[in-house]
């Protein structure tokens, strides 16, 4: 059962089978309404929204640079401006690296990154480390919320035992425990923390009610999940849905090229259907902190239980092949123009994983560059958001004068649609261009994906 609550209203629906005694409220003498652990792409926007709602917020991070920068009014996260940080400071926000701040918190929200270890499995090292620090300073009546993305069962099987062991307290009896998956979409100017529906779940019914009461003052719609595992699974489903559908259109694009069909016109036509079709676009691959990672969490946990997500395996094969396909297409374009790969100058436009976002985590641009470099190509890049870009231990040359770089390149590969790129002008320059996004006005020298 899922219930939705409007701002300021707490749901009273059943959440789990746990029926512990009521947790005592934290002391009113506490100096922080909220401590956000991890001030990155998830934690800082959350802290900003809580500050704007009038909450007394403290931020905790392992990085001195992050903490001192915020203290000086500098944002390190796209989507949070320096002016907004200054406003947070004026509202008594403070960032630091001393975990002792947890002792004075009514609510602690853990927003540290989760990624993949070398073999592709879930990496919960930062979640475990942050939870351990919180546990050693946890006091009765505190609400602890995990927002980091992970597999179903993480809250109750990983976070709860660590909190209980480190504090000597019991979840649902001495402190509240909840899970609420982050839904941050970097660069999205329409949907932010306040207006994106917030899934909330609790270890017990009282835990869930306390979590709803915490989020409701600054988030418009709070959606109550049946339990923490359902909320954890919902987050993985959201991004797995995108993962699979991107793989589908990538494979359609490959087939259309083989068959001489214009895939972009196919997508335009199919996208006119007002129901039953959600438009996704092909490209050089997937990147970022969610889409390439979350399905692996789901697949790994399923395999541990003896279940195989066959569709995820197929999608992964397609998506993993796309950077190599783009690189081979680039080499083919060079050959079509009589240019040998050895020593050819190829300029990559946009190496972030997303338009107008300064984030290169899991970006497919790195794999594209690696294949080209292995073929002897001299690879450089232009990206207004990335000062340094390393591939295989080597820092690629960065073009700062775009016009000059376009003139000198033997081939331009458009990987990312930053708004600074004049797509019409790119198609008219008279230089070979491989368009992986299907947006450049077709010209004599433009080659589609």
C-alpha positions as CSV (number, residue, x, y, z in Angstrom):
1,X,0.0,0.0,0.0
2,X,1.3,3.5,-0.9
3,X,-0.1,6.6,0.5
4,X,0.7,10.2,-0.5
5,X,0.7,13.1,2.0
6,X,0.5,16.8,1.3
7,X,3.0,19.1,2.9
8,X,2.6,19.3,6.7
9,X,0.4,16.2,6.9
10,X,1.7,12.9,8.3
11,X,0.3,9.6,7.1
12,X,-0.9,7.1,9.7
13,X,-1.0,4.0,7.5
14,X,0.6,0.7,8.5
15,X,4.3,0.4,7.4
16,X,5.7,-2.8,8.9
17,X,5.1,-5.6,11.3
18,X,7.4,-4.2,14.0
19,X,5.5,-3.0,17.1
20,X,8.1,-1.7,19.6
21,X,7.4,0.6,22.4
22,X,7.2,4.3,21.5
23,X,10.5,6.1,21.1
24,X,11.1,9.1,23.4
25,X,11.4,12.5,21.7
26,X,14.9,14.0,21.6
27,X,15.8,16.7,24.1
28,X,14.7,20.2,23.2
29,X,18.2,21.4,24.1
30,X,19.7,20.0,20.9
31,X,21.2,22.7,18.7
32,X,20.6,21.2,15.3
33,X,17.3,20.2,13.7
34,X,19.3,18.4,11.0
35,X,22.8,17.1,10.3
36,X,23.4,16.1,6.7
37,X,26.2,13.6,6.4
38,X,27.8,14.0,2.9
39,X,27.6,17.4,1.3
40,X,27.7,16.3,-2.4
41,X,25.2,16.3,-5.2
42,X,22.5,14.9,-2.8
43,X,23.4,16.3,0.6
44,X,24.0,20.0,-0.3
45,X,20.6,20.5,-2.1
46,X,18.9,18.8,0.8
47,X,20.6,21.1,3.3
48,X,19.7,24.1,1.2
49,X,16.0,23.2,1.1
50,X,15.9,22.5,4.9
51,X,17.6,25.8,5.6
52,X,15.0,27.6,3.4
53,X,12.3,26.0,5.5
54,X,13.8,27.5,8.7
55,X,15.5,24.4,10.0
56,X,18.7,24.7,11.9
57,X,21.1,22.7,9.7
58,X,24.6,21.4,10.1
59,X,26.7,19.7,7.4
60,X,29.2,17.0,7.9
61,X,31.8,15.9,5.3
62,X,35.1,14.1,5.2
63,X,36.6,16.8,3.0
64,X,38.2,19.8,4.6
65,X,38.1,21.5,1.2
66,X,34.4,21.0,0.9
67,X,33.7,22.2,4.4
68,X,36.0,25.3,4.3
69,X,34.7,26.2,0.8
70,X,31.1,26.2,2.0
71,X,32.1,28.2,5.1
72,X,33.5,30.8,2.7
73,X,30.3,30.8,0.7
74,X,31.6,28.7,-2.3
75,X,29.5,26.0,-3.8
76,X,31.1,22.9,-5.2
77,X,27.9,21.4,-6.5
78,X,26.2,22.3,-9.8
79,X,22.6,23.4,-9.1
80,X,23.5,25.1,-5.8
81,X,24.8,28.6,-6.4
82,X,27.3,30.6,-4.3
83,X,24.4,33.0,-3.5
84,X,22.4,30.2,-2.1
85,X,25.3,29.0,0.1
86,X,25.6,32.6,1.4
87,X,21.9,32.5,2.2
88,X,22.3,29.2,4.0
89,X,25.1,30.7,6.1
90,X,22.9,33.7,6.9
91,X,20.4,31.1,8.2
92,X,23.0,29.7,10.6
93,X,24.1,26.8,8.4
94,X,27.5,25.5,9.3
95,X,29.7,22.8,7.6
96,X,32.5,20.9,9.2
97,X,34.4,17.6,9.4
98,X,33.9,16.9,13.1
99,X,31.3,14.1,13.6
100,X,30.7,15.2,17.2
101,X,28.0,17.5,15.7
102,X,25.8,14.4,15.4
103,X,25.3,14.4,19.2
104,X,23.2,17.6,19.0
105,X,21.0,16.5,16.1
106,X,17.3,15.8,16.2
107,X,17.6,14.2,12.7
108,X,20.6,12.8,10.8
109,X,20.4,12.1,7.1
110,X,23.2,10.1,5.4
111,X,23.8,11.2,1.8
112,X,27.1,9.6,1.0
113,X,27.9,8.2,-2.4
114,X,27.5,4.5,-3.3
115,X,29.4,3.1,-6.3
116,X,30.9,-0.1,-7.6
117,X,34.0,-2.1,-6.5
118,X,36.5,-3.4,-9.1
119,X,34.4,-6.5,-9.9
120,X,31.3,-4.5,-10.5
121,X,29.6,-5.3,-7.2
122,X,28.0,-2.8,-4.7
123,X,30.4,-0.5,-2.8
124,X,28.9,0.4,0.5
125,X,32.2,1.5,2.1
126,X,31.2,5.1,2.5
127,X,27.7,4.2,3.8
128,X,29.3,1.9,6.4
129,X,31.9,4.4,7.4
130,X,29.4,7.2,7.8
131,X,27.0,5.0,9.7
132,X,29.8,4.0,12.1
133,X,30.5,7.6,12.8
134,X,26.9,8.3,13.5
135,X,26.5,5.2,15.6
136,X,29.3,6.2,18.0
137,X,27.5,9.5,18.7
138,X,23.8,8.5,18.4
139,X,21.6,9.6,21.3
140,X,18.1,8.4,22.2
141,X,15.2,9.9,20.2
142,X,17.2,10.7,17.1
143,X,15.8,10.0,13.6
144,X,18.4,8.5,11.3
145,X,17.6,8.5,7.6
146,X,19.6,6.8,4.8
147,X,19.2,8.5,1.4
148,X,22.1,6.8,-0.4
149,X,21.0,4.4,-3.1
150,X,21.5,0.7,-2.4
151,X,20.0,-2.7,-2.8
152,X,16.8,-3.8,-1.0
153,X,17.6,-4.7,2.6
154,X,20.5,-2.3,3.1
155,X,18.7,-0.2,5.7
156,X,17.7,-3.1,7.9
157,X,20.6,-5.5,7.2
158,X,23.6,-3.1,7.0
159,X,22.7,0.3,8.5
160,X,20.5,-0.9,11.5
161,X,23.1,-3.4,12.9
162,X,25.9,-0.9,12.6
163,X,23.9,1.8,14.4
164,X,22.8,-0.6,17.1
165,X,26.2,-2.1,17.7
166,X,28.0,1.3,17.8
167,X,25.4,3.0,20.0
168,X,24.1,0.3,22.2
169,X,20.6,1.5,21.3
170,X,17.8,-0.4,19.7
171,X,16.1,0.8,16.4
172,X,12.4,1.4,16.8
173,X,12.8,1.5,20.6
174,X,15.6,4.0,21.4
175,X,15.9,5.8,18.0
176,X,14.0,6.2,14.8
177,X,15.3,4.6,11.5
178,X,14.1,5.4,8.0
179,X,15.0,5.2,4.3
180,X,14.2,7.8,1.8
181,X,15.8,7.5,-1.6
182,X,17.3,10.6,-3.2
183,X,15.8,11.8,-6.4
184,X,18.3,14.5,-7.3
185,X,18.5,15.2,-11.0
186,X,21.6,17.5,-11.6
187,X,20.9,20.3,-14.0
188,X,17.1,19.9,-13.9
189,X,15.7,23.4,-13.4
190,X,12.1,22.2,-13.3
191,X,12.2,19.5,-10.6
192,X,14.2,19.9,-7.4
193,X,14.1,18.8,-3.8
194,X,11.0,20.7,-2.8
195,X,8.6,19.8,-5.7
196,X,9.8,16.2,-6.5
197,X,7.6,13.7,-4.7
198,X,9.6,12.1,-1.8
199,X,9.4,8.4,-1.1
200,X,9.7,7.8,2.7
201,X,9.7,4.5,4.6
202,X,10.5,3.5,8.2
203,X,11.7,0.5,10.1
204,X,8.5,0.7,12.1
205,X,5.3,2.6,11.8
206,X,6.5,5.2,14.3
207,X,9.8,5.5,12.4
208,X,7.9,6.2,9.2
209,X,5.6,8.7,10.9
210,X,8.6,10.6,12.3
211,X,10.3,10.6,8.9
212,X,7.2,11.9,7.2
213,X,7.0,14.6,9.9
214,X,10.6,15.6,9.2
215,X,10.3,15.9,5.4
216,X,6.8,17.4,5.1
217,X,7.6,21.0,6.1
218,X,9.9,21.5,3.1
219,X,8.8,18.9,0.5
220,X,5.5,19.3,-1.2
221,X,4.4,15.7,-1.6
222,X,5.6,12.8,0.6
223,X,4.9,9.3,-0.6
224,X,4.8,6.6,2.1
225,X,6.1,3.2,1.2
226,X,5.1,0.0,2.9
227,X,8.6,-0.6,4.2
228,X,12.3,0.2,3.7
229,X,12.8,-2.7,1.2
230,X,9.9,-1.4,-1.0
231,X,11.4,2.1,-1.0
232,X,14.9,0.8,-1.8
233,X,13.5,-1.3,-4.6
234,X,11.5,1.6,-6.0
235,X,14.7,3.7,-6.4
236,X,16.4,0.9,-8.2
237,X,13.4,0.3,-10.5
238,X,13.3,4.0,-11.5
239,X,16.8,4.0,-12.8
240,X,16.7,0.4,-14.1
241,X,13.7,1.5,-16.2
242,X,15.8,4.2,-17.8
243,X,18.8,1.8,-18.2
244,X,16.8,-0.8,-20.1
245,X,15.0,1.7,-22.3
246,X,18.2,3.5,-23.3
247,X,19.7,0.2,-24.2
248,X,16.6,-0.5,-26.4
249,X,16.8,2.7,-28.4
250,X,20.6,2.2,-28.7
251,X,20.1,-1.2,-30.3
252,X,17.3,0.2,-32.5
253,X,19.8,2.9,-33.6
254,X,22.3,0.2,-34.5
255,X,19.7,-1.7,-36.5
256,X,18.4,1.4,-38.3
257,X,21.9,2.3,-39.4
258,X,22.4,-1.2,-40.8
259,X,19.1,-1.0,-42.6
260,X,19.4,2.6,-43.9
261,X,16.6,3.9,-41.7
262,X,16.7,7.3,-40.1
263,X,16.4,6.5,-36.4
264,X,15.9,10.1,-35.4
265,X,12.8,10.3,-37.6
266,X,11.6,7.0,-36.2
267,X,11.9,8.4,-32.7
268,X,10.1,11.6,-33.7
269,X,7.2,9.7,-35.2
270,X,6.9,7.3,-32.4
271,X,7.1,10.1,-29.9
272,X,3.9,11.7,-31.2
273,X,1.9,8.9,-29.7
274,X,0.1,10.4,-26.6
275,X,0.0,7.2,-24.6
276,X,2.0,4.0,-24.2
277,X,5.4,5.3,-25.4
278,X,8.1,7.1,-23.4
279,X,10.8,8.7,-25.6
280,X,14.4,7.9,-24.9
281,X,17.3,8.8,-27.2
282,X,20.4,6.8,-28.3
283,X,23.8,8.1,-27.6
284,X,27.4,7.2,-26.9
285,X,26.6,5.4,-23.7
286,X,25.3,6.1,-20.2
287,X,27.1,7.8,-17.3
288,X,26.6,9.5,-14.0
289,X,26.1,8.4,-10.4
290,X,22.8,6.5,-11.0
291,X,21.9,4.9,-14.3
292,X,25.1,2.8,-14.9
293,X,25.3,1.9,-11.2
294,X,21.9,1.2,-9.8
295,X,21.0,-1.7,-12.0
296,X,24.2,-3.4,-10.9
297,X,23.0,-3.2,-7.3
298,X,19.8,-4.8,-8.3
299,X,21.4,-7.6,-10.4
300,X,24.0,-8.4,-7.7
301,X,21.5,-8.7,-4.9
302,X,19.2,-10.8,-7.1
303,X,22.1,-13.1,-8.0
304,X,22.9,-13.5,-4.3
305,X,19.3,-14.8,-3.9
306,X,19.6,-17.1,-6.9
307,X,17.6,-15.0,-9.3
308,X,18.9,-13.7,-12.6
309,X,17.7,-10.5,-14.3
310,X,18.2,-11.6,-17.9
311,X,16.9,-8.3,-19.3
312,X,19.5,-6.4,-17.3
313,X,22.3,-8.6,-18.7
314,X,21.2,-7.9,-22.2
315,X,20.9,-4.2,-21.6
316,X,24.3,-4.0,-20.1
317,X,25.8,-5.7,-23.2
318,X,24.3,-3.1,-25.4
319,X,25.2,-0.1,-23.3
320,X,28.8,-1.3,-22.7
321,X,29.3,-1.6,-26.4
322,X,28.2,1.9,-27.3
323,X,31.4,3.8,-26.6
324,X,33.3,1.3,-28.7
325,X,30.8,1.7,-31.5
326,X,31.1,5.5,-31.4
327,X,34.9,5.2,-31.6
328,X,34.7,2.8,-34.5
329,X,32.3,5.1,-36.3
330,X,34.8,7.9,-35.8
331,X,37.6,5.9,-37.3
332,X,35.3,5.0,-40.2
333,X,34.6,8.7,-40.8
334,X,38.3,9.4,-40.9
335,X,38.8,6.6,-43.4
336,X,35.9,8.0,-45.5
337,X,37.9,11.3,-45.8
338,X,41.2,9.6,-46.5
339,X,42.7,10.3,-43.1
340,X,44.9,7.7,-41.4
341,X,44.2,7.2,-37.7
342,X,47.8,7.5,-36.7
343,X,48.3,11.1,-35.8
344,X,44.8,12.2,-36.8
345,X,43.5,15.0,-34.6
346,X,40.0,14.2,-33.1
347,X,38.2,16.8,-31.0
348,X,35.6,15.5,-28.5
349,X,32.9,18.1,-27.7
350,X,31.5,17.6,-24.2
351,X,32.9,14.9,-22.0
352,X,30.5,15.1,-19.0
353,X,27.8,12.5,-18.7
354,X,25.0,15.1,-18.9
355,X,24.4,18.5,-20.6
356,X,25.5,21.5,-18.6
357,X,26.6,19.5,-15.6
358,X,30.1,19.4,-14.3
359,X,30.2,15.7,-13.6
360,X,32.3,13.1,-15.4
361,X,31.4,10.1,-13.2
362,X,31.1,7.0,-15.4
363,X,31.0,9.2,-18.5
364,X,31.2,7.2,-21.8
365,X,33.5,9.9,-23.2
366,X,36.4,8.2,-21.4
367,X,35.9,4.9,-23.1
368,X,35.5,6.6,-26.5
369,X,38.7,8.5,-26.0
370,X,40.5,5.3,-24.9
371,X,39.7,3.4,-28.0
372,X,40.6,6.3,-30.3
373,X,44.0,6.7,-28.5
374,X,44.7,3.0,-28.8
375,X,44.4,3.5,-32.6
376,X,47.0,6.2,-32.6
377,X,44.6,9.2,-32.7
378,X,45.6,12.4,-31.1
379,X,42.6,13.1,-28.9
380,X,41.7,16.4,-27.4
381,X,38.5,17.7,-25.9
382,X,36.5,20.9,-25.3
383,X,34.2,21.2,-22.3
384,X,33.5,24.4,-20.4
385,X,32.7,22.3,-17.3
386,X,35.8,20.1,-17.1
387,X,39.3,21.6,-16.6
388,X,41.1,18.2,-16.4
389,X,40.1,15.0,-18.1
390,X,42.3,11.9,-17.6
391,X,42.0,8.7,-19.8
392,X,44.2,5.7,-19.0
393,X,46.3,7.7,-16.6
394,X,47.0,10.4,-19.3
395,X,45.5,14.0,-19.1
396,X,44.0,14.8,-22.5
397,X,44.8,18.3,-24.0
398,X,41.9,20.7,-23.3
399,X,40.9,23.1,-26.0
400,X,40.0,26.5,-24.6
401,X,39.4,28.3,-27.9
402,X,36.6,26.4,-29.5
403,X,36.8,28.1,-33.0
404,X,40.5,27.4,-33.2
405,X,40.1,23.8,-32.1
406,X,37.3,23.2,-34.6
407,X,39.5,24.5,-37.4
408,X,42.5,22.4,-36.4
409,X,40.6,19.1,-36.0
410,X,40.5,16.4,-38.6
411,X,37.3,15.1,-37.0
412,X,34.9,16.5,-34.4
413,X,32.8,14.1,-32.3
414,X,29.8,15.7,-30.6
415,X,29.3,13.7,-27.4
416,X,27.3,16.1,-25.2
417,X,24.8,18.8,-25.9
418,X,26.1,21.6,-23.8
419,X,24.1,24.8,-24.5
420,X,27.3,26.6,-25.5
421,X,27.5,24.7,-28.7
422,X,25.9,26.3,-31.7
423,X,24.6,23.2,-33.4
424,X,23.6,24.9,-36.6
425,X,27.1,26.4,-36.9
426,X,28.7,23.1,-36.3
427,X,27.0,21.6,-39.3
428,X,28.1,24.4,-41.5
429,X,31.8,24.5,-40.7
430,X,32.9,22.2,-43.5
431,X,34.8,19.9,-41.1
432,X,34.0,16.2,-40.7
433,X,31.7,15.8,-37.7
434,X,30.2,12.7,-36.0
435,X,27.0,13.6,-34.3
436,X,26.1,11.1,-31.6
437,X,23.0,13.0,-30.5
438,X,21.1,13.5,-33.7
439,X,20.8,17.3,-33.2
440,X,23.2,18.9,-35.6
441,X,21.5,20.4,-38.8
442,X,22.5,17.9,-41.5
443,X,25.4,19.1,-43.6
444,X,27.6,17.6,-46.2
445,X,30.3,16.7,-43.6
446,X,28.0,15.6,-40.8
447,X,27.7,11.9,-40.1
448,X,25.0,10.6,-37.7
449,X,25.5,7.9,-35.1
